[in-house]
Amino acid sequence: MAFISSGYNPDKPMEDRITDIGPRKYDEFFPPVIANNKGKWKYHEILRPGVLVHVAESGDKVFTVRVGGARLMSASLIREICEIADKHCDGYLRFTTRNNIEFMVDNESKLPALEKDLSSRKFAGGSYKFPIGGTGAGITNIVHTQGWIHCHTPATDASGTVKATMDVLFDDFQKMRLPAQLRVSMACCLNMCGAVHCSDIAILGYHRKPPLLDHEYLDKMCEVPLAIAACPTAAIKPTKVELPNGTKVNSVAVNNERCMYCGNCYTMCPSMPLSDTEGDGIVLMAGGKVSNRISAPKFSKVVVAFFPNEMPRWPQMTGAIQRMVEAYAKGANKYERLGDWAERIGWERFFEVCELGFSHHLIDDFRDPAYYTWRQTTQFKF
């Protein structure tokens, strides 16, 4: 009856039917100049850091100002973004996959006022609300995961580490002095809902201790089969435990040698917490990329096995990242990504020029037939 009272006609089920209850179709939000030239773009250029122009076959041009944003934004900041778009861009803007905001105008004469407005807006502490940059041969905005704010299994914070890192790399976000683009990514645990597996420099939160077991409450709070099934290495098995008061309860046992500290069990069972002040910290990785240019796509390699969490500024971590960026800027050839540079000079030399310690734990010696036989890239080889 509820359907009928709302206007639903069972004899004509498709009449006035709402077929999409999610977001509206993306092309409804195109600026007119983009809608008129979709699929007919000739080329684009970077006029200066953070400012691009796209030229269509028709001669139409779109000028874009890219500013750094954040994954977590307040409603008031989003309202301010919309206000800027209404004021300068006829209400149009777009978000990029790396948390940037792009303001688009159809005439170059509109750029100076837009750039001046963006640069004039600052937080109470003095930092830019909308820093212009993130294009070309510089540092792109850092994508990251959820960290201590939203996630239940992080080994480190996401927003805090990214803020501390971007503070020391900010000049290169606003410039294009590097040999090529340099992508920095951050994931707060090995489950990695961030792209750290193939980034030029990657920050990874890392647990080093197996989960704690609260036997007294485990069977009351958790479904034991789910906790067991959640483990990817089969390190958990059911067991019975006798409590100090003599009561026997159903619980689980963890094979510490098989545990890879992923936290999947805690996802299923709150009585198996993994976070630990001393055991949790940060791993740095380097040399990955998705691009096919010069060399095939490659995974990041571990270059620093562990840094402790040093809130709020993580000085050891940011210092190591800064050294890597400076060594890369100084030693790489034009268009060479960080991993290509490291392979050209040799990873031994990479550790030396970046002033990073080396141990046998960092040796990448994974080899099997698939390494030689699988075609894992679209790159052409002659």
N, C-alpha and C positions, 0 to 999 in steps of 0.2 A: 504493500500500500504506500510505503514511503516513496518508492520510485514513481508511482502513478501520481501522487500528490505533487511531486516536483516537476511534473510535465512529461514523464516517460510514457510513451505509447507502446505497449507490447505488440500491437499489430504492425507498427512501423519502428522496429528497434533501432534503425540507423538515423532516424529523424532527429536533428539537432544534437547529435551525439558529440560529446567532448572526447576527442581521440587522443589528446596529449595533455596529461595533467602535470607534466614536468615543465622545464624552462621553455619559453617561446623559441621559435626557430631563429637561429643565429643571424640569418641574413636580414631579418627585420631591423637589426640594429646597425647595419652598415651606414656610414656617412654616404650621402648621395653620390659623391665623386667615386667612391669605391664600388658602390652598387652599379654604377654606370659602366665601370671598366673592369669588372670581375673577369679574371682569366685573360686579360689583354694587357698585362704589364710588360714593358720592355726591359727595364732595369731599375736598380736602386743604387743610391750612393749615400755614404756617410759624410755629411757636410762638415761636421765637427762633433766632438764627443757628445753623444746623446741626441743628436739631431740628424734625421734621415730624410731623404726625398725619394719617392717612388714615382716613376714616369711611365705613363701608359702610351699605348700605340696612338691614341687619339691626341696626344700632347698634353692631356690633363696631368696634373701633379698633385701628390699628397705629401705634405710636410709633417713629420712626426717628431715630437719631443718625448723622449723616454726618460722617466724618472724612477728612481729606486723606491720600491714599496716594501711592505713587510707581510709576512704570512698572516700575522694576527693584527687586525686593525680595529680601532674603536669605531662606533657608529658615527661619532662626531667627525673623525678623520675622513670617513667615507662620504659624509655630507659635504665636507670641504672639497673633496675631489670632484664631486658632482657640481658644486658651485663653480669651480674653475672651468669645468667642461661647458657649463651653460654660458659662462662669461666669454670664453674665447673660441669654443669649438662647436657651437650650435648644439651642445648637449651630448656630443659623441666622445667616447673614449674606449680604450680596451685594456684588459689585463693580460700580461704575458705569462707564460708557464714558469718563469723565474721570479714571479711576484713583482714585476715592474708595472707601472701604469704608463700608457702611451696616449698622449693628447695629439689629435690630428687636425690640421687645418688645410684648406685648399689653396692658400695663397701665402707666398713667402713674406709678404708685408705684415702678416699677422704674427710672425714668429717673435720679433723683439718684445712685444708687449707680453706675450705668453711666457717667454723665458724670464723676463724681469719679474713677473708676478710669482712664478714658481720659486725663483731664487730668493725672493723677499720673505717667504713664509718659513718661520722657524719655530721650534719648540721652545718652551720656557728656559731650557738649559742651554740654548744657543745652537743646537744642531739643526740641519736642514730637515724640513718636513718632506720636501720633494727634491732631492738631489738629482741633478741632470747628469746622465752618463750611462755606463753599462753597455756600450757599443764597441764594435771593432776590436782592435788589438789592446784590450784592457781587461780588467776584472769584471766579469759579469756578476749580476746579483746572486747571492747565495741561496740556493733552495735548501730547505731543511724540513725536519720531521717535527714531532710534537713536544718531545722533551718532558720536563717536569710539570708543565702546565696542564697537559691533557692526557698523557699516556700513562699506563700503569706498569710498563716494564722498561723504562729508560735507564741507561747507565750514566747518562749525563744530561745536562740541559740542552735544549736546542736553541731557543731564542737568545739565551745568555751567551753561549759560545759563538753564535753567529754575529751578535752585536760586538763582542770583543774582537773577533777576527776582522769584521768589516771596518772597525775603527782604525786598525793598523794598515788596512789595505785601501782606505777610502780614496786616497789621492789617485790610485790607479783605476778606481771606478770612474773618476771624472777625467781621466786622460787616456791616451792610446799610445803609450811609449813602449809597450811590450812587443815581442816578436810576433805574437799571434794572440787570439783570445785565450783567456785563462779561466776555466770554469772551476769554481769551488763549490762543493756540496757538503751537506752534513746529515748524518743519520744518528739517532741517539741510541740505537742498539743494533745487533746483528740481523734482526728481522727486516731492517732496512726498508722502510717505506720512503726513503730518499735515494737519489741516484749516485750513491758513493762508489758503486762498483766500477764505474767507468768515467771518472772525473779527473781533471788535471791534478787537483789537490782535494783530498777528501778527509773529513773529520768523522770519526766513527766512535760512538759510545760503546764501551766494552765491559761486560761482566766477567769476573774471573773466579767466582765462587759458585758452587751449586746451590740450589734452593734450600732454604731452611724448612724444617718439617714441624708443624704444630699438630702433633699426634692427637692431642686432647680434643681438638675441634675439627680435625680434617674430615672425618666421616660425617659430621653433622653439617658442615658447610659445603662439601664437595660431593660430586658423583665420582667415585674412585675410577670406574671404567673410562670416564671422559678424560681424567687427568693422565691416565696411562696411555690412552690413544693419542693424546696431544703431543707426546714426546716423539720427535723425528728420529732419534737414535735408539729408541727402545731402552732407555736407561731407567725407566720406572716400572716397578712391579708391585703387585698387591702383597700385603703382609699383615700380620696381627702384632700389635704392640701392647705390652703390659705397662700401664701407667704407674707412677709411684704409689698410688692408693690401692694397687692390686687389681684394678679394673682392666680387662682386656678389650681393646677396640680395634676395629678395622682401620688400616692405614696403608701407606705405601712406603717402599724403600727405594732409594736412588743409588744407582751405580755411578759413583762420582767420576770414574775413569771414562765413562761413556758420555757424560753430560757435556753439552756444548754451550750451556749457559744462555739459551735463547729466550727463556721466560714463557714458552708456550704453556707449560704446566700451570704457571701462576694465572694465566689467562683463564684457564678452566677451574682453577682451585685457589682461592685466596689464602688458604692455609699453607701455601708453598711459596712464600715471598723470596725474591731473588736479590733485590737491591741491598747494597752493602757499602758502607762509607769507605772502607779501605780497599775493597775488592773492585769497586767500580771506577772507571776512568776512561781515557781517550786513546784511541789508536789513530795515527796519521797514515794515510795512503796517498800515493802519487802515481802519475804517469798514464792514467786511463783516458779514453776518449771514445766518442761515437763516430766521429768523422772518418771518411775513407781517404781523405787527402794525405798525400805523401806516403802514408803507410796504412795498414788495415786497422780497423777498430781494435782497441786493446783494453784489458781490464787493469784497474789500479793495482799497485803492489804496496804491501805494507812497508813503510820506511821508518816509522817509529812505533815500537811495540807497545808502549804504554806511557801515558802521562796521567798523573793523579788529577782529580777534579780540584781545581784551585779557584773557587768562586771568589769574587764575581768576575775577574778579568782573565783567568786562565793564562798567566804570563808565559809559562814554558811552552804551551801549545802555540800561542800567537807568535812567540819569538821564533819558533821553528818554521812556521808558515812564512813569516817575513823573510827569513834567510833563504828559503826555497825560491820565493818570488824574486828576490834581488839577484840570486845566482842565475836564475833562468833569464831574467832581463839582461843580464850582463853577458851571458855566454851563448845563448841560442842564436841561430840564424833566423833571418826574416821568414815568417810563415811557419816556423817550426814549433809544434806543440811541445809541451813540457816532456811528455813521454818520449817523443821522437828525439829531443835533445838529450835526454838521459841515455837512450840507447846508442846514440852516436858517440857520446863521450865515454860510455861505459858506466854501469851502475856503481862500480867501485869509486870512480871519479865523482859521480853525482853525490854520494855520501860525503866525500871529502870537501867539495866546494860548498855544500849546504851545511857543513859543520854538524852532521848527524852521526851519532854513534851507530856502529854496525855489530850485529851478532849473528851467529849461525841460524838463529830462529827466523831471520829475515830472508833466507835463501829460498828463492822460488824454484823448486826442482820438480814440479809436477809434470810428468810426462807419461803419456800412454798412446796407444795407436791412434786414438781419435785426434790427438794433438797434431798428428802429421797427415791424417787422411780426410778428416771432415772439412768440407768447404764452408767456413763459418763467416764469410764476408762476401759482399757483392763487388769488391774491388777487382778490377781486371788485372791479370798478370800475363805478360807475353814472354 
